[in-house]
Amino acid sequence: MVARMNKLKAGLLALCCLVSLGLGSELASAESAAPSYNYSYWGNNVAAPSAYEAVTLITGASAGAGGFKNPQDLQVTSDQQTYVMDTGNNRFVVLDQDYRMVTAVDSFQLNGKSEQFNNPQGIYVTQQKEVYVADTGNKRIVHFDNKLNAIGVIEAPKSELLPANFEFQPVRVAVDQADRIYVMSAGVFDGFMEFSADGVFKSFTGANRVRVDAVEYFWKSISTKAQREQMVMYTPTEFTNLDINHEGFLYATNGDEFGDPIKKLNAQGADILRREGYYKPVGDLMYNTRSGGAPRLIDIDVSDSEMYSVLDASRGRIFTYNGDGYLMYIFGGIGNRLGEFNTPVAIEHSGDDILVLDQALGEITLFQTTEYGRLLNSAVRSYYSGDEEAAYRQFSEVVNLNANMEYAYAGIGKAYLRKGEYKEAAAYFKRSMDRSNYSKAFLLYRKEVLRGQFSTIMTAAVALVILWLGLRMYRSMKARKKVELH
């Protein structure tokens, strides 16, 4: 009887432990942020420290502007004012550095008439703080000066490049330092529409290539005209967003899941994005239908030192790359915790902080760097500016925090390479699996060794030649003596 009671007590104790462990793990799961990870050289998912952490939520109510309704876009200026495209309320709202409302624009005077927005989708603020709004429902771009007075409008253009039934539906806009205006219009597959500073349509730029299925192309080639009309028409994919850097290069995301979903376009519309990393910049490498399917990149924001971040709507992830195309870090997610989103639509940098706009919840999540993120950003900036000593020091600290960060080893190797220390550079490139740079460092090291040992090598070579000549002369004399004796 006593033994049975002891067994019962032991069973109850074990059950209590299991319940407490289960509750503890559930609470830990509920409180912890989404796991941070990166991809190795082999394309495997590896753990990584968090580079950014969510610190607060910014809503229209907390900013003193009333609730945001279906917001679609945001822009941050160099003096860290934030412009929010509050689409559902047909207005844009300006917030100060503390994310408090400065002003809201929902109506304006244009040519002596009072005007309002109709389902505006995109906003862009120039360095001079002039504002361009993609007023989608009214089929126009509205231009405001830095005092937020409307000073111009771009409406549906007339051009031989456009079909007769063309409908102008601008959804995003960007402006370079020469005041060229780039517009992303819904239903346009020919690239971005380029307008001059005075609003005259010039051309299309950066059209995506058509992807053709070989089997269907064969059937089309042998089909009748009536049959071909029933088949799928091949059209290029649409862009999903754009940004522009201080040099005037357009960075764009598009829905091309089989090609390059991120592009950097020059003035001729050619893609010049560097893709020198272990794999192309595409967002997640591994995914399944349960976790949201293929990445759907819907926004891009260019930071300093050629770093850029892209937003994946499928999983709410933010992917940041350096100018060479190496993946630096990943954070964010879909969910209900701080740092996760419901329907993310836009991303912007504010200094080193990152803002992500959630359309469905009408709120902005503010992310700030962790120690790891600050070190990695600083290391990339140091290398970009040519400060090898600082880059070496900072990349070394990154490796101490994350031994899985293969790119950091490559960064150390590049710092050594720039300093002319080729042997050390080759060792780090080998560790980072950077074959091209390893080959370069090894060849330079071999050349350096040969140059340094040139006098020794030449002395040895001359000595060997003299020795060889001496032996030949000795053998010749010996052979001659033998002949004389006989």
Buried (B, 14 or more C-beta within 10 A) or exposed (E): EEEEEEEEEEEEEEEEEEEEEEEEEEEEEEEEBBEBBBBEBEEEBBEBBBBBBBEEBBBBEBBEBBBBBBBBBBBBBEEBBBBBBBBBBBBBBBBBEEBEBBEBBEEBEBEEEEBEBEBBBBBBBBEEBBBBBBBBBBBBBBBBEEEBEBEBBBEBBEEEEBEEEBEBBBBBBBBBEEEBBBBBBBEBEBBBBBBEEEBEBBEBBBBBEEEEEEEEEEEBEEBEEEEEEEEEEEEBBBBBBBBBBEEEBBBBBBBBBEBBBBBBBBEEBEBEBBBBBBBBBBBBBEBEEEEBEBBBBBBBBBBBBBBBBBBBBBBBBBBBBBBBBBBBBBBBBBBEEEBBBBEBBBBBBBEBBBBBBBBEBBBBBBBBBBEBBBBBBBBBBBBBEEBBEBBBBBBBBBBEBBEBBBBBBBBBBBBBBBBEBBBBBBBBBBBBBBEEBBEBBBEBBEEBEEEEEEEEEEEEEEEEEEEEEEEEEEEEEEEEEEEEEE
